[in-house]
Amino acid sequence: MERVGDAADKAAVRLAVSMGADEAQVGALVERQAEAKARKAAAQKGQPPAAQNGAPPAGPPMPAPKKKGWQAPQDAKTREKALKDGCPPCAPPLERCWHCFPNLPPAGAWDWLGKDQPGVRDRPGQPIKRFLQPGPHRNFPTRVCRKIYLLPLGDVSGAPAPEVLTELLRLWFCLEVERMKPLPAKALAAIERDEDGCGYGAQIECPSAQKVIHAHKPRDAFIVIGYTMEDLCNSSSGFGFLFGEANLDLSIGLFSFARYADDVPRSSPRFLRRCGMVLCHEASHLFGIKHCVYASCVMNGSNHLEESESRPFALCPVDLRKIQLTLDQAKVNGKDTPPVDLLARQRGLVAFFDAHGLVDDARFGRGLLSALTGEPEPDPEGAEAAAAPPPEGPSPPEPPPPEPPRPLRQLSDQGLKPLVTPGDGQPDAPPRRAEPACRTGRAEPACRTGRADPAAGAAAAESRQEAAGAGLRVAAAR
């Protein structure tokens, strides 16, 4: 976490410079960061902070300050009410999935749910009861309009392969997905652009592009999702740039991947994860699903890259239930349409993550499968280690006792960092880059993919499976 803190400090300095801070202000900021780092290091070692200007330190060592800010309601009672009140009973396996999702940490001044931030309006949450109320916020596929169309808009060079994005959307929403033909040159020329741009060339104006896309919307389309490698903006609403914008009234979403390759290769799994998460997040808004405050999940809002990258690539039980109820009520294949098979959906996503190098997302998905089935899900890495011949030489030392399941880990710029859990200290300094909101959702999440720890051998794999089974039985008994 020290490397993550150093990266945040550097990001705060860069942000201060970009906002016009002079040398004296930047120097004062650096001094405050150094003092805070010294206090934190001293508190961790149980020693008083270093003396300043030759004066001896006064008083006992001060504990590291806890992060203050608004805390989302994530207790068991609130989650149960959000999931069960005013809706058909859900299966117990869905409730068991809660333990897989970390809590959202207290909101800092620069975070999505922080004071005076756009996420303040999301604080009440969207429980199932409110989601199921009739109104314009709901959007259903029908027997006629039942397909999701993926549209390449303008320059898409360097974007993930359309076949990969199409497969991800199909697995995520359990609907038929097709790639739409590019718009004709005349239609592209009619889209308004801001030629001055915001550091990434000329920008596409989202409202104009959405109207043009809507004019070419296929008759059997439920929603159309446009993607581009050109930058986006919405000048009429005051947004200098956007990652994406979803228009529920038109059932049109438009997303840009241009800013996701600043620090990663476009062929990397990390770039694919960023693109895939914003794609699924904003497309879920087109179902009427709003931002989530009940756990750390893909439907959380985000104000900056560090915040969005701490989220797992998965829907919490409340948001997954919304997708399930929408599709079950729609019955796109007629009265005999079977209910959504959550197990098959999750197995498909795990296979997708494995196939594209999203190792930690696949591991997180197996944890959800274990919660849904009540049985430990085998880990392919553990199975490979068990099948490998024993190494030559002296026998390895006994493996340590199994640890409880850990949250998904993500790659930061300088190393691995875990998902944020309650109690973790977070700097109140400004993050690396504040991101703008989009109109129905937010322009997020730019997310990274992580690395898995190597398997510890057959004995460790067997111990992990036994521990996971025991934990699931305890959770089920509760």
N, C-alpha and C positions, 0 to 999 in steps of 0.2 A: 504493500500500500504506500510505502515511501516514494516509490517511483511515480505512482499515480498522483500523489500530492505534489511532487516536483513538477510534473507535467501541468497540473492545474495552476501552480504558481506562475510558470512561464506563460501559460495562456492568459492569466490575469494581466501580466505585464504587456503582452501583445495587444490585448483588448484596450488597456488604458492608453497606449500609444496611438492606436487607431482612432480613439475617441478624442484626441487632441491634448492629452496630458503633457505638461512640460517636464523638463529634466528633474526639477525639484520634486514634483508630485510622483514621478516614477521612482525616484530614489527613496522617497518616504514609503512608498508601497513595498519596495524590495526590503527595506529595513523591518517593516512590520511582518513581512513573511518570514524573515530570518528569526525574529524574536518568537513568533508563533511556533516555528519549527523547533527552536531550542527548548521551549516550554514543553512541547509534546514529547521530545526525546527524553527530557529529564523526568517527566511524569511516568514514562514507560519504564525507565530504569529505577524509579523510586528515589531519584536524587534531586536536590534543589537546582534551579536554573543557574547557568553560568553567571558569574559576577559581571557587571557592566561598569566601565570606566574605573576599574580597580576597586570598586566598593564590594564588600562581602555580601553574599545573598542573604536576604532577610526572610525569616519565617520558614515553616515547614514546606515541603514540596507541594505544589498545587496540582490537583488532578486535571487531566485534560478536559477542557470544556466540552459539554455535550452540545450537539447541534440543536438549535432552537428553531422552531417554525411550526407551521400548521401540520398536524398529523392526520392522515386519512383514517377514517373509521374502518378498522380491519379486524375487529374482535369477532369471535365465533357467532355471537348473537346477531350482529349486523350482517355478516355474510349469510347466515341462515335465512334472515328476513329478505335479503336481496334476492336470494335464489329460489325461495319457496312461496313467499306471499303472493297471492293473487294469480297463481299459475298452476297448471297441471302438475301433479307430483312428479318429481324427478327420481331417477334410480339412485340407490345408495352409492354405487361406484363413482358417480359424478361428485358427490360430496367428499369422497375420500381423496379427491385430487387437490383439495385445498392445501394439504401439507407440502405439496410439491412447489408451491409458489411462494417466494419470499414476500415479505411485507414491503410496501413503499416506505422509504425513510421520511423523517420530517422534512418538510419543504424548506429549502434555503431561499435566500432573497432572489436568486437568479433562476430558481427552478420553476417548472411548469405550474405547480400549485402554490407558489410563493405569493406573498402579499403584493397586490397591485399587478400581478401577472395575468395573462389571458386565461390561465387555468382556474382562476377563482370561480368562474361560472360553472366549472365542472365539479366543484367540491360536493354538491348534493348527490352526485352519482346518478346512475340510471338503473334502478332495480328492475327485475323482470316485470313486476306489476305495472310500472310506468311504461316500460317498453311495449307491453301488450295492449295498452290503451289505444283505441282507434284514433287515427289522426294522420296528418300528412307526413309525420316522421317515420311511418312504416312504409316499406317497399317490398313487394312480393313478386317472385317469378310466377308465370302462369303457364298453362299448357301451350299457349301460342308464343308468348315472349319468355323464353326459358333459357336462353343462351347468354353466356358472358363472352363478349368480343374483346380481343386485345388488338389495339391499333397502333402501329408504328407511325409516329408523327414527325415529319421533317427529318432531321439528321439523327439517326440511331446508331451510327458507327461506334463501336466499343461497348454497346449495351449488351447485357446478357442475351444469349440466344433466345429467340421467341419461343422455341419449342420448350425450353426450360421454364420460362415464365408461364406458359400455357399449362404445363403439367402441374406446376405449383398451385395455380388458381383452381384447377380441376380438383386436386386433392383437398385444398383448403375449404372449398365451398360445396363440394359434392354435386356440381352441376357441369353440364357440357360447356366446354370452352373452345372457341375457334379464333384463329388469327384473321383479322380483317385486312383487306387489301389497303395499301396506302392510299391516301386521298389524292385526287387528281391535282395537277400543278395549278390549275385555276383556283381551286379551293384553298390550297396552301398559300397562294399569293393574297387571298382575301383576309388572311389572319393578321391582325394588328400586331406590330412589334415595337419594342422600345430599342431603337438602334444604339442608344448610348450604353445600355447594359449596366451590369453591376460587377464587372471584373471577369465575366465569362462570355463576352460577346453579346450580340443582339439577343434580346429576351422576347419570348412569346407572351403576349397578354392573355391570361387564362380565360376571362369572360368571352373574348372574341373567339378563341380557339374552341371553347365548349359549344358555342352556338354553331360554329361550322361543323364540328363533329356531330352534333345533334341533327343537323340537316342531312347527314349521310348515314344516320343510324339505321341498321337493318331492321326489317319488320319483326323478326323473331328474336330481337335482342332484349334481354332483361336489363343489362347495363353494358356500357362501352367504356373501356379503360384505355386511354391513350398514354403512351410513354415516349420519351424523347431524350436525347442527350444535349438538347439546347436548354438554356436557362429559362426559368419562368418568372413572371411577376404579375402583379395586379395593381397597376398604378391608380386606378379609380378608388381602391380601398386602402391605399397607402402602403402596400407591401412592396418593398424594393426588390425582393426575390422570394421565391417559394420553392419548396421541394415538391409540393403537390397541392391540388385543390379538387375537392369532390363537390359536385352539384347534385343534391338529392332530387330536386325538382325535375332536372333533365335526365337523371340517371346516367350522368357522364362524369368520369374522373380523368384527371390529367396529371401526370407525374413526370418529373425530370430526374435523371440520374447523373446530371452533369457534375454536381458537387460531391459525389460519393467516391470519386477516384483521386481526390487530392493527395492522399498519403498511402494508397494501396494500388497494386496493379489491377487493371480491369479484368484480368483473367483469374484473379484470386477468389477463393471461397468467401473471403471477407467482403469483397465488393458485391458478390452475388447476395450475401445475407443482407446487406444494407438495402439493396434494391428490392429483394423479396419481402422484407419486413414492411417497407413503406407501401409496397403494392398491396399486400394483404390488409394492412391497417386502413388505408384510404378506401379500398374496395369494401371493407366491412362497414364503413360509414354509409355507403350506398344502400346497405340493408336497413339503415336507421339506427345502427349501434353507435352510441356516443362513447366518449372517453371513460375509461374504467378507473375507479378509485378503491377497489376492493382488494387488490393485490398487484404485484408487479407482473404485468403481462403485456402482450403486444399492443393492446388497445389503450395503454397509458398515453397521455400527451407528453410532449417533450419540448423544452426550450433550447437545448444545446446537445452537442454530440455526446458528451460524457453521460448525460442523463439518459438519452435514448439507447445507448449501447449497453446499459446495465440491465436491459429487459430481456426476458426469455422469448424465444420465437414460438410462442404458444398462447392460446386463449385460456383465460381463467374459467372456472366453472360457470360463472354468470354469463360471460360473453359467448362461451361455447353453447350454453343452453339457448341463447337467443338465436343463434344460427340454426340449431336443431329444431326449435319451435317454428321458426319461419318456414323452413323447408317442409316440415311435417304438415303444417297448415296449408301450404301452397299446393301440395299433391300434383306436381307437374306431370306425372304419368297417369293421372286419373285416380279414381277412388281406390284402386288396388296398389297405389304407391306404398312401398314398405317404409317404415320409419328409418330415419338416418342411423346408420350403423357407426357409432362413435369409435368402436374398436377397429373396424376396417379403415376408417378415416385416419386414425392415429398410426396404424401400422403402415399405411401408405406414406404418411409424412416422414416417419422414421426411415423408411427405405429411401425416400428422396434425399433426406439429409445425409445418409450414409453415402449415397451415390455421388454427391457433389461436395464431399469433404467437410461438411458441417458436423464435425465429430461431437462437439459438446451439445449441439442441438439434438442430435440423435440420442445421446445419452439421457438428456432431459426428457425426450419423448418416451424413452423406455421406462423412465420413472412414472410417467403418466399411464403407460400401459399396465404397469404393475398395480397402480392404484385402481384402474378400471377393472382388471381381471381378478385382483386379490392374490395373484401369484407372482413370484419373482420373474422378471423378464431376463432371459439370458443375454449376456454381453458378448458380442462376437469377439472382442479382443481377448476376453477371458477364455473363450473356447479355443482360440488360436494358441494361446499360451499353454493351455492344457494339452493340446495335441502335439506341441513341439517336443522333440527329444530332450532329455535332461542334459544340461551342460556338463562338459568334462571338467574334472578337477574336484576340489572340495565342495561339499554340499553347501548351498547358500544358507544364510541364517534364517531362523524362523520368522515368518512374516508378522508384523505388528497386529494387534487385535483390530478387527474391523471398526471403522468410524461410521457415524451416522451419515445418511445421504447429504451431500453438500450441494449448494446451489450451482447452477450453470456458471462456468467461468468464461470470461471473455478476454480477448487480447487488447491491451491498451497500447499506446505508442511505444512504451518501453518495457512491457512485460505483461504478465497475467494478472488480472484482477477479478475477484469474485463479484457476483451480483450483490448489490447493496442490501444489507439486512439491518433490522432495527438495532440501534446502538452503535453502528459504525460512525465514527466521526467524519464529517464532511467539511471541507473548507467553505467559508462563506464568501470567498473571493469570487469575482466573476469567472465563469467557465471560459473555455477556449473560444467559443463563438456562439452568440445568441442567435437562435433561429426564429424566423417569423411564423406566425400562425397562418393556417389556411381557413377558409370561411366555414366549412362544415366540420372539419376536423382540425388537424394541425399539420404543419409540414414536418413530419417525422416518420419513422426514426431512422437515422443513419447509423447502422449497427454493424458490429464487427463479429467475426467468428473466432472461436478459440481453439485450443489444443487440448487433447485428452492426455491424461497421465498414462504412462505405459502400464500394461498389465503386470501384476506381481506374481503370476504363476497360477498353477491349478489350485493349490491350497488357498491362496488369497481369493481367487474367483469363487471357490466353494463357500468360503467364509462370508463373502459379501452377499451371495445368494441367500444363505441361511439367515443372515442378519436382516436383509430386506424382507424376507418372508415373515420373520418374527415381528418386525415393525409394522407390517401391513396388518397382521392379525391383531396387534394391539390397537391400531387405529380403527379397525373394523369393530372391535369390541367396544371402543368408546362411542 
